[in-house]
Each structure stands twice: as C-alpha cells, then as structure tokens.
Amino acid sequence: MTPPNKDTVHSIINTLGRGIWSSSETPAGLLVTLAGTGTDDVTAALQAAGYLVTEVRSDTVMVGGVDRLALLDAQIAALTAQRDALALDRVTAEMGPF
C-alpha cells in the first residue's frame, strides 16, 4: 500500500471547493480537518482516487494509503457504468425510442 501524498490529498480537497483547517501526518496516515462540516464529498473523491478514508468526526478524516486493488475496482466500476450507458445509447439509436 502506498502512503498518502499530502499534496495530492490537499489538491483533491481544494478542487471540491473545501478548505483545510489543519492537516497532520501521522503513522496511520494523513489526518485532515476540513473547514465546515460534512465529509461525504471529500470521502467519495478521495476514495475514487484510491485512498482509504475513515471519518473521525463530522469535519475530520483520516486518509490512509492508496489501496491499488480498491483503485482498480473503482476504475472498473466507472468504466462499466460508462460502457453500460454507451450500450444503452446504441440500442436506443438502433431500435428507436419505445
């Protein structure tokens, strides 16, 4: 498992428009306290990037290393959803709307 990259984690959080109140590297990973409350958006984005994420409080997450298997599973799920949408578009185009 690859340890979390502080710059990458911060970049993902900032891209969501979320502020970072504090961030500390710990033996368990990167402990990040967010400005504001709620961690669902941050957790989802970091997990999509392959990070293991645990909510510590309503405004704090522990970001663990990148789980390569989880990252591949997320990529496969995203590609499968994209493929299913394209297949549905193709069927609709060939058969017409119902």
N, C-alpha and C positions, 0 to 999 in steps of 0.2 A: 504494500500500500504506500502510495506517495504522500508525504506530508502536505498540508495545505500551504499554498503560496499566498502570503499576506497581500501582495499587490493585486493578484488576480481576484481574490475574495473581495477586497475593497472595491475593485473595479466593477464587479458584478453587482454589488450592493448599490454603488453610486449610479450605475446605469438604470436601476429601478427608481431612481429619484429619492432614495432613502439616505439619510445622514447617518454617520457613525459617531456615536458619543464617545466610545472607547474601544480599544482593541488590544488584547494582550496575548502573546504567545505563551502557551503552557505545554507541559509534557503530553497532555491529552489532545492538543490541537490549538486552534485559534479561538479565543473567547471574545465575541463581538457583542457590544451593547449598542443597540440602534437608537437613533433619535426617534421619538414617538413610540407607539405601542403596536403590537402585532408583528408576527414573524412569518406568517404564511407565505407571503410573496417572496421574501428573502429565502426561506427554506426551499420553496419549489425551484427557484432559479439556481440555487447552489446545488441542489440535488440533480437538476438537469445537467449541470456541468460535471457531475460525477462525485461530488463531495458528500461525505457522510455528515449529516446535520442533526443536532439534538437541541430542542428548545429547552433552555434553562429557566427562563422567566418569560413574561409576556413581551419583553423588549430585548432579550439576550439569547444568543445561540452559541453553541459550541460547534465549531467546524472542524471535523476530523479530516483525515487524508482522503485522497481520491481512491475510490474503490473501482478498479478498472472493470471488473465484472458488472458492477452496477451501472457504470458509464456505458458499456456496450449494450446492456439491457435497455437503457433509456434511449440510446440511438436506434436500436432495433424497433422499439415501440413507436418512436417518431416516424421512422421510415415505413413501418407497417401501416400506420394511420394515413400517411401521405399516399402510399400505394392503394389503399382501400378507396380513398377519395378519387384518385385518378381512374381506378377501375369503374367506380360508380358513374363518373362523368362519361366514360367511354360507352358504357351500357346505355345510359340515357341518350347519348348522341346517336347511337346506332338504332335504338328502338323507339326513340321519341318519348315525350312525357306521357305518363299514364293518366 
